[in-house]
Amino acid sequence: MDWSQVAVVGVMADSHDHLPAIRRAVDLFNSREVDLVVHAGDIVSPFTAREFRHLKAPLLGVFGNNDGDRVHLHQFFSGIGEFHPDPLLVTLGGKDVALTHTPEIVRSLAHTCDVVLYGHTHEQDLAHQPALIVNPGECCGYLTGRQTVALLHLPDMTADIVAL
């Protein structure tokens, strides 16, 4: 798919079946008119597609360690978006972007990409080392008590963590 016109990306990770939080994330991304939503793993169950179906932007994601039913995730998310093995390297808005659920490879990816988006830790991370590195934190809020996502602005290479 041609992602050359993508400017604003909604970034989320670790939604872990928390339907109200997913609903709030979808509403936020729709209200901000993002061009694309990326999910850095651990959606978990295929039934969450009911909420993601309301996205106005396409969805692109990688599988996390808790995404066990990958066959049905592909099936239920058909027409909403697509999921890939981890990591996914893609060009968005002219920037080389890595999407992963694996924090152990983030620093290595940062030497070959402009942007690295990741999940798994449930902790927010926003750094330039040397790439722009973004972990939106956990959408579900189960571990930290904070339900967060991020907005990535590719033209100026900035990102904001947003509470749900």
C-alpha positions in Angstrom: 0.0 0.0 0.0 1.2 3.6 -0.7 1.7 5.3 2.7 3.5 8.3 1.2 0.8 10.9 2.1 0.6 9.8 5.8 1.3 12.8 8.1 -0.3 12.1 11.4 -0.3 8.6 12.9 -2.2 7.4 15.9 0.0 5.0 17.9 -1.3 2.5 20.4 0.0 -0.7 22.1 -1.1 -3.2 24.7 -4.8 -2.8 24.5 -5.3 -6.3 26.0 -9.0 -6.6 25.2 -10.0 -3.4 27.2 -13.0 -2.5 25.1 -13.8 0.9 26.8 -10.2 2.0 26.4 -10.1 0.9 22.8 -13.3 2.8 22.2 -11.8 5.9 23.6 -8.6 5.5 21.6 -10.7 5.1 18.4 -12.8 8.1 19.2 -9.6 10.2 19.9 -7.9 9.1 16.6 -11.1 9.8 14.7 -11.5 13.3 16.2 -7.8 14.1 15.4 -8.3 12.8 11.9 -5.2 10.7 11.9 -4.2 9.3 8.5 -3.2 5.9 9.9 -3.4 4.0 13.2 -0.6 1.6 14.2 -0.8 -1.0 17.0 2.4 -2.2 18.5 1.0 -5.6 19.6 -1.1 -7.3 22.3 -4.6 -6.6 21.0 -5.1 -10.1 22.3 -8.6 -11.3 21.2 -10.3 -11.1 17.8 -13.6 -9.8 19.3 -11.9 -6.4 19.8 -12.4 -5.8 16.1 -15.9 -4.7 17.0 -14.4 -1.5 18.4 -11.6 -1.0 15.9 -14.2 -1.3 13.1 -15.2 2.3 13.9 -11.8 3.7 12.9 -12.0 6.2 10.0 -8.3 5.5 9.2 -6.7 2.2 8.2 -5.0 0.1 10.9 -1.6 -1.4 10.7 -0.1 -3.6 13.4 2.3 -6.2 14.6 1.6 -9.2 16.7 2.6 -9.2 20.3 3.4 -12.0 22.7 -0.2 -12.3 23.9 -1.8 -12.3 20.4 -2.2 -16.1 20.2 -5.1 -16.5 17.8 -3.5 -14.9 14.8 -5.6 -16.7 12.3 -8.8 -15.3 13.7 -7.2 -11.9 14.3 -6.5 -11.8 10.5 -10.1 -12.9 9.8 -11.9 -10.5 12.2 -9.8 -7.5 11.2 -10.3 -8.1 7.5 -11.4 -4.8 6.0 -10.2 -2.9 9.1 -6.5 -3.4 8.9 -3.7 -5.8 8.7 -1.3 -7.4 11.2 2.2 -8.6 10.5 5.0 -10.6 12.2 7.2 -8.5 14.4 9.0 -6.3 13.4 7.4 -4.5 10.6 9.5 -2.0 8.5 7.5 0.4 6.4 7.8 3.8 4.8 5.2 6.3 6.1 5.2 9.9 4.8 8.7 9.5 3.4 10.1 8.3 6.8 11.5 4.8 7.5 9.4 3.5 10.4 9.9 0.3 12.4 6.9 -1.1 14.4 7.7 -3.7 17.0 6.4 -5.3 20.2 10.0 -6.2 21.2 11.8 -3.6 23.3 15.1 -5.5 23.1 15.5 -4.6 19.4 14.4 -0.9 19.6 17.9 0.6 20.0 19.2 -1.5 17.0 16.3 -0.4 14.9 16.9 3.2 15.8 20.2 3.1 13.9 18.5 2.1 10.6 15.1 3.9 10.8 13.8 7.4 11.3 11.1 6.3 13.7 10.7 3.3 16.0 7.3 2.6 17.5 7.1 -0.1 20.2 5.1 -1.7 23.0 5.3 -4.5 25.5 6.7 -2.6 28.5 3.4 -0.8 29.2 5.6 2.2 30.0 5.7 5.5 28.0 8.9 6.3 26.2 9.6 9.3 24.0 13.2 9.9 22.9 15.6 10.8 20.1 18.4 8.2 20.1 19.2 8.8 17.1 15.7 8.0 15.7 12.5 9.2 17.2 11.5 6.4 19.6 7.9 6.2 20.8 6.2 3.8 23.2 2.7 5.1 23.7 2.4 3.3 27.0 -0.5 1.0 27.6 -4.0 1.6 26.1 -5.5 -0.8 28.7 -4.1 0.8 31.9 -3.9 -2.5 33.6 -0.3 -2.3 34.9 0.3 1.5 35.3 -3.2 2.7 35.9 -2.7 5.1 33.0 -4.5 4.6 29.7 -2.4 6.3 27.0 -1.8 6.4 23.2 0.4 8.7 21.1 0.0 11.0 18.2 3.0 11.0 15.8 3.5 14.0 13.5 5.8 12.8 10.7 6.4 16.1 8.9 8.1 17.7 12.0 9.1 14.3 13.6 7.4 15.0 16.9 5.1 12.9 19.1 2.7 13.5 22.0 1.5 11.0 24.6 -2.2 11.5 25.1 -4.2 10.2 28.1 -7.6 8.5 27.3 
